[in-house]
Structures are given as structure tokens and as C-alpha cells.
């Protein structure tokens, strides 16, 4: 007997890889940001710690430009 929708969605949330799920649903990171802006605002400090970095500095490109 197939799972009820609620049961299936629970199983999907436990088993699906987020990247694969986004691909299967045809959504992007931008879609998530637009839809969950309120949650992102609540966690902005943490998100900045993780993602707000100077990539050129982190990868050593800045040194190449100075030479």
C-alpha cells in the first residue's frame, strides 16, 4: 500500500539530498532565498560568517596582483 502524502513527504525530507531535491523540483538557490527571506534574516550573522569572505584573499589572488 502506498504511503499517505504526509508520510511520503516525511520520508522524502529524511532521505533526500538537498541538492538532488532542488534539482528534481527545478528550483535554485535564488528561489530558496526569495521564499525563505524571513528565515535568512534571522540567521544572517551565521550566514555571513560562512559565506561572506573575500574569495580573492582566501585563494591568494590578491598577492599575485600586488607583484
URTASUL-V988572 format. One record per pair of residues at least 4 apart in sequence whose ideal C-beta (glycine too) atoms are under 7 Angstrom apart, sorted by the first residue. I is the first residue (numbers start at 1). J is the second residue. If there is no record, write none. Layout:
# URTASUL-V988572
<<I;J> <I;J>>
This chain:
# URTASUL-V988572
<<3;7> <3;8> <3;11> <4;8> <5;9> <6;10> <7;11> <8;12> <9;13> <10;14> <11;15> <12;16> <16;20> <16;21> <17;21> <18;22> <19;23> <20;24> <21;25> <22;27> <22;28> <27;31> <27;32> <29;33> <30;34> <31;35> <32;36> <33;37> <33;40> <36;40> <37;41> <38;42> <39;43> <40;44> <40;47> <43;47> <44;48> <45;49> <46;50> <47;51> <48;52> <53;58> <54;58> <55;59> <56;61> <56;62> <57;62> <61;65> <62;66> <63;67>>
